[in-house]
Amino acid sequence: MTKALEIKGLHAWYGESHILHDMNISVEQGEVVTLLGRNGAGRTTTLRAIMGLTGRRTGSIKINGIEAIGLPTHRIAHIGVGYCPEERAIFSSLSAEENLMLPPTLMQGGMSVDEIYQMFPNLEERRHSQGTRLSGGEQQMLAVARILRTGAKLLLLDEISEGLAPVIVQTLARMITALKAKGYTIVMVEQNFRFAAPLADRFYVVEHGQIVEQFAAPELNAKMPVLNELLGV
């Protein structure tokens, strides 16, 4: 089966700053993969590079077998990638439902509004509320829900649990489990190790723009001494 995402020899720059150095990442269809690392390690830049949002990129980024290293961002979205950035980007002048409906449908198979409201009952209750009047947790749900409508099946999620109450983090964990059951492929950047650990099938550890460790979920306990040294978890 064609891999959902295959990155080989990826280098990426912001201006003159060389951020990613020979990154190699492989994600199977339907997997949840987490990028671990300290702040500034290059994890968010990896997601942005996949989307074509950094400066110069070299190497190979294949999405469902399609080479995307030379594609502009809108074309990458059209081959089935949804990116949820850390800043959420909720429009204050629009209601929650208007924010939800804003992105176009890019591929068949996107979630309907009814399916989204079933997954996030809070959003249905607040659908007429101004976007920035939603709580932080509701805004995060909305940011994820928005890309589910587009038909994207490869989701790039950047720090979706950051700064949220434990009850909201639990809701997001249930969401990821449900999306995996529906066949979505998810690549997460997460600082919250307790949130990420039970959800991921595999882990990559990023340090100074390079992959320094990778392992599967069954190896997690054995790798804890290494993770404690690298991440302080």
Buried (B, 14 or more C-beta within 10 A) or exposed (E): EEBBBBBBEBBBBEEEEEBBBEBBBBBBBBBBBBBBBBEEBBBBBBBBBBBBBBEEBEBBBBBBEEEBBEBEBEEBBBBBBBBBBBEBEBEEEBBBBBBBEEBEEBBEEBBEBEBBBEBBEBBBEBBEBBBBEBBEBBBBBBBBBBBBBBBBBBBBBBBBBBEBEEEBBEBBBEBBEEBBEEEBBBBBBBBBBEBBBEBBBBBBBBBEBBBEBBBEBEEBEEBEEEBEEBBEB
